[in-house]
């Protein structure tokens, strides 16, 4: 049972040889309920950023989805999702990553995934703005939550520069 009383329900999604790895934060309540990663408005936005269909996105042989915390962490006192508990990454993340093959494209969604995979203490804006340093294998992305709509408005380069490069790379690896 979690701190906020939710039974653990791990949500990870991958087959034996995916072409794209999406490293997210943690499942939200909708995903906790459905058991399907990014089965919410954030997933709609992420699929739009990637320019992939639901069928492509949920094809485990093409796309792996491995969040930093496999279970919904619960809510804080203000009703916001709690951050991914560190113990989840410490206990499971390395094991899962070692079990996966070398994947040609990794999307790092949010600061927790970016710090775990890239190291350092840079914030999301700095890390995402330096996306070219990590491409073509890794693309750091902000979280696709509605809460980041303001961030998108303040950083038009994300949609103008990063997304076209990301979409091109996705097509390249999925059609390989």
C-alpha positions, 0 to 999 in steps of 0.5 A: 500500500502506498503512503496515500493508501493506493494498492501498487499496480505496476504499469510498464509496457514493452516487448522483446525488441522495441525501437522507441523507449519512453521514460516517463515519471509515474502513472497518474490515477487514470493510468493506475485505473486502466493499467495502460500507460499514458491513457490520459490527456498527457498521452494524447499530447505526447502522441501528438508530439510524436506524430504517432497513432494510438496503434503505433504507440501501444505496439509493444514490439515498437514502443516500450514505456518504462516510467521512473516509478511503476505505480501511481505514487498518490496525491499530496495535500494539495491534490497534485500527484506525488513525485516518483518515489526514489525507492522505485528507481533504486529497486527496479529501474536498473533491472528493467533497463538491463533487461531491455535490448539497446534501443535506438531512440529514447524519449526522456519525459520530465526531469526525473527521467532526464536526471536518471538517464543523463545525470546532472542537476539541470532543470527541465528547461535547460536540459530540453533546450540542449536537446541537440547534445543528446540527439539522435538517440535521446530526446529530453522532453517536458512532461506533456501534462496540461500544467506545462501549457504555459511552458510551451508558450514561453518556449516556442523553439520546442515546437518549431525545432525539437518536435520536427527533429523528433518526428523525423527520428521516430519515423526513421527508427519505426520504419527501419 
